[in-house]
Amino acid sequence: REVYFDRYGLWASMVARCGGQEKFFGIADLIYKSQSEWTRAGEPAAIVDELRKIGRLAGLDNETLDECLKDGAKAEALVAWYT
């Protein structure tokens, strides 16, 4: 279950949704399996880089990941849904 305790969880959710419905659960599984690694990457930029690696591993390109991570409307919708 997605939980947004901080911006990192929100970013992870946005990356998971970036691949559409057909890739969501696969990407989410990768995110949860490597959570202890990407959450400890350090600075926010390093955490985003680790999440991007997961997205690329799932077949997403950098341009697609950039668009997903910069989608403010999606971020607001996810936070509202969570709340």
C-alpha positions as CSV (number, residue, x, y, z in Angstrom):
1,R,0.0,0.0,0.0
2,E,1.3,3.4,-0.9
3,V,2.0,5.7,2.0
4,Y,3.3,9.3,1.7
5,F,5.1,10.0,4.9
6,D,7.5,12.2,3.0
7,R,8.3,13.4,-0.5
8,Y,10.4,10.3,-1.2
9,G,7.4,8.0,-0.9
10,L,5.5,10.3,-3.3
11,W,8.3,10.3,-5.8
12,A,8.4,6.5,-5.6
13,S,4.7,6.3,-6.3
14,M,5.1,8.7,-9.2
15,V,7.8,6.5,-10.7
16,A,5.7,3.4,-10.2
17,R,2.8,5.0,-12.1
18,C,5.0,6.3,-14.8
19,G,4.9,3.0,-16.7
20,G,1.1,2.9,-16.9
21,Q,-1.2,0.2,-15.6
22,E,0.7,-2.6,-17.3
23,K,4.0,-1.8,-15.5
24,F,2.7,-0.4,-12.2
25,F,2.9,-3.5,-10.1
26,G,6.2,-4.6,-11.5
27,I,7.8,-1.2,-10.8
28,A,6.2,-1.1,-7.4
29,D,7.6,-4.5,-6.5
30,L,11.1,-3.3,-7.5
31,I,10.7,-0.1,-5.4
32,Y,9.6,-2.1,-2.4
33,K,12.3,-4.7,-2.8
34,S,15.1,-2.1,-3.0
35,Q,13.5,0.4,-0.5
36,S,16.3,-0.1,2.0
37,E,18.8,1.0,-0.6
38,W,17.1,4.0,-2.3
39,T,15.8,5.5,0.9
40,R,19.4,5.6,2.3
41,A,21.0,7.1,-0.8
42,G,21.5,10.5,1.0
43,E,20.5,13.8,-0.5
44,P,17.1,14.2,-2.3
45,A,18.9,14.3,-5.7
46,A,20.6,11.0,-4.9
47,I,17.3,9.4,-3.9
48,V,15.7,10.6,-7.2
49,D,18.6,9.1,-9.1
50,E,18.1,5.7,-7.4
51,L,14.4,5.8,-8.2
52,R,15.2,6.7,-11.8
53,K,17.5,3.6,-12.0
54,I,14.5,1.5,-11.0
55,G,12.4,3.1,-13.7
56,R,15.1,2.5,-16.3
57,L,15.4,-1.1,-15.1
58,A,11.7,-1.4,-15.9
59,G,12.2,-0.1,-19.4
60,L,11.3,3.6,-19.0
61,D,13.5,6.2,-20.6
62,N,14.9,9.4,-18.9
63,E,12.5,11.7,-20.8
64,T,9.5,9.7,-19.6
65,L,10.8,9.6,-16.0
66,D,11.4,13.4,-16.1
67,E,7.9,14.1,-17.3
68,C,6.4,11.8,-14.6
69,L,8.5,13.3,-11.8
70,K,7.6,16.9,-12.8
71,D,3.9,16.3,-13.1
72,G,2.6,18.6,-10.3
73,A,-1.0,17.8,-11.0
74,K,-0.4,14.1,-10.6
75,A,1.5,14.7,-7.3
76,E,-1.4,16.9,-6.0
77,A,-3.9,14.2,-7.0
78,L,-2.0,11.5,-5.3
79,V,-1.6,13.4,-2.1
80,A,-5.3,14.3,-2.1
81,W,-6.1,10.6,-2.7
82,Y,-3.9,9.5,0.2
83,T,-5.3,12.2,2.5
